């Protein structure tokens, strides 16, 4: 009783081991064909539409209309490219990192268009669209053909030739099918082609590799990234060195000197105590004043290094406290659920502080609005004033310094300040809240 | 008068204890962290608390939060908050409930023992003690766009500043070396020019002035 059962099990095992890989391979081919089919449906119309609209839109930039349409079109092209990157990861296991320079959301259309056109990734997208509508389309179509065509040939041999060759014969490959025997010829060709069918998944992989070759970051871009990092690092080092020098000088000329004076006064007081109590008393009040002044100086210095409210309450309240010190009515809106890392908070705080100083000094505004919120992994700060406008990065405005400060954190700064106002400064720093 | 004191730096805590004891205060407890302060306030039922804004374990605004909580539980509970820096933001939070018995001073003010002790007593009695720096910041912000404020004479502005700090007419008269009658006259002029309701109650007067200076933002 036991023997047949065991042999049955053996048999089952055998079929499994024999037909297993075949079934898996057949399924892989079918899946590749299906995916290729989806890609052929999407890539050609998508790429043609994206490319045409982009070209049209960019061509219209000098006329002004393009300024409004370009950010919209390019954002959709980027979404399309990102979706294809995701497919390459999901279907082909090929990761293609998406590396677009951040575009400030709130900025005006012109600066958004300019920022997008300056990004090499935009031009890479446009190159890719051309490749995708040609070579990309073909490499997506091949897995479908490799799967469907041999099946068609076999179907022709099995009898499909009759309806197909009604009107003067039918060509299957190079075989002219007119009767059953030539249909067998087509079937034979189909069998030969069937040996190529297992290549379908590889063809699909080729499609994704092609996508990566065009859509992935190039060597030049990596070099550019290294250049930017080197520059921002140098800026960061320079800035902090300058800060340290300033702190040293302030301590040396301020608090330190006052403490020395205090010590001297105390020495003199000790000596005068018995001889001239009146003068000793006067010196005592002088020494006390010195200590008050030293404390006030240290307080200012601390505020410049790391504001106490920032340490105690975080960015939101620190900016509120900053706004309360302004001579202008200021409205602060904060939407942050958590705190960013200390260096990011500090950079954002001093950036806001500098922008506010600018607004007070140059804008002639009588009202300021500050908005802080965190979305999509970025901290976004907007400072708006109703002043006379005309602010620009550079031109001694201090905004260049802010841009450098933010650059260390891959942050960006956008200024919209038409003559006549209002001025809106938008800052974005990629960061996480905790 | 029983005081609970919270200050994390030993030197300052020690100095404050000695100073307050010298002026006949009874130190119910001198603690160095937020949780200890909360326990002392709940268990010892002091007449006034003198609290540093920044306390362990978090070294953020633990002391201030503790004080605000205590005042929520017991409205009007007298708290004098001390800090290395003063912020209008914190002053506003302390004053928000509209009841008296609040002080907010820079630690430097301890140097003038007489005035500091006066501030502690004033707060314990339900009065107000705001740091001159807070008042100056309020004034300089208001001055930019406030017409009634611009109509004050320099002397009246001086009186307003001292009044906003929480000083009584007698104390202001003493500081400016004039009679109390003269100060009373300045005060009614100020209230008329700022269109505020006159009140005999010192504390209500202070709160009205502070509310006036802090309005519109």
Interface residues (C-beta under 8 A of the other chain):
Chain A: X288 X291 X292 X295 X296 X299 X302 X303 X308 X309 X311 X312 X313 X317 X320 X321 X324 X325 X326 X327 X328 X329 X330 X366
Chain B: X53 X54 X59 X60 X61 X83 X84 X85 X87 X88 X89 X92 X107 X108 X111 X137 X140 X141 X144 X145 X216 X217
